[in-house]
Amino acid sequence: MQSTRPSSLPALDAEAQAHSAAVVDHLRQHIAASGGWLSFDHWMAQALYAPGLGYYTAGSVKLASDPGSARHPGGDFVTAPELTPLYAATLARQAAQWLQATGTRQVLEFGAGSGALAEGVLAELDRLGVPADYAIVEVSADLRARQQTRLAPLGARVQWRDRLPTSFEGVVLANEVLDAMPVRLFGFTEDGQAFERGVSWQDGFVWQDRPADPALAATLATRLPALPGYVSEINLQGEAWVREMGLWLKRGAALLVDYGFPRREYYHPQRAAGTLMCHLRHHAHADPFVAPGMQDITAHVDFTAMADAALEGGLDVIGFTSQARFLMNAGLLDLLGGLDPTDTRAYAQATAPVQKLLSEAEMGELFKVLAIGRDVPVASMGFARGDRRDHL
């Protein structure tokens, strides 16, 4: 089954085309080594993370500020920390409450992007008088280099790690991390039988379905009814990552921010084509086979699955709400109110990205915030109103 290739995507220069061709050859070798069929999570893992080739491990520019800005025309997508420093400052307020309540001083960030979140969080923690050291786990060599350049003035206060800690006490931050973890694709035939969608090669990458293995079929049976013609994703790797956090997060809390839904919405019958999404030079589309290695590939997050994984790992589910509600609870509007409204130009520049963060039509409702942890003896400020744990 051929994918439907989107039109009007930006053209790639010769260097980018050559790199993508090398990634295609690499993926073809993996398909051949797997007998002609590769599960999509393995295909996605190679397209994003193959050493020296994948989107996150090669030198492609990934992040930019607002795509309308002439100062930052590159990149493939925009994240909240790139939009405004007020985002990081607001997350820092929640982090400060947790650090003080648990008597810890460590912050650990996964996938730190350009370093904007780390920079902003530490600046606000300093302003609040909350001492903290910062560590980053980053799989992208070029993003790590950007982070190290940006955060160099902070010296040894910021450290980089190549692997998960064996024991950690403090605050964990993961902003748009789960959506980039490889997912398995599945669906149901017209007679309700579960299948797994993988990738083959027939003069190009093509979808090929095969019956779901017993373990996958059993898992799907516990999560949604068999819907004929339905195709979606399941992020078992993300669930394992959250579950394993229970082994090393000894005291403290983790803040997981991403776009997604609780399960009843994620697997809604009307969402019959799933949530797989790709980003190429600020163009969003749904074909992962376009320019492998040069575009981001993501899937929305099933937050019910992540909350269940946290509980299975022995962690508590501290709170769950929309990004807009979390940011307002944690003091974003107070921070905005501290700006000088008489400086109309600066005030307008500050309020525009805040509206994007809070608007239901933009990021405010699509993005959710899940907090999990252990031995946090305080009611978390970010979930004081509008906590939706009962929706999970």
Secondary structure by P-SEA (a helix, b strand, c coil): cccccccccccccaaaaaaaaaaaaaaaaaaaaacccccaaaaaaaacccccccccccccccccccccccccccccccccccccaaaaaaaaaaaaaaaaaacccbbbbcccccaaaaaaaaaaaaaacccbbbbbbbccaaaaaaaaaaaccccccbbbbcccccccccbbbbcccccccbbbbbbbcccbbbbbbbccccccbbbbbccccaaaaaaaaacccccccccccccaaaaaaaaacccccccbbbbbbbbbbcccccccccccccbbbbbcccccccccccccccbbbbbbbaaaaaaaaaaaacccccccccaaaaaaaacaaaaaaaccccaaaaaaaaaaaaaaacccccccccbbbbbbbccccccccccccccccccc
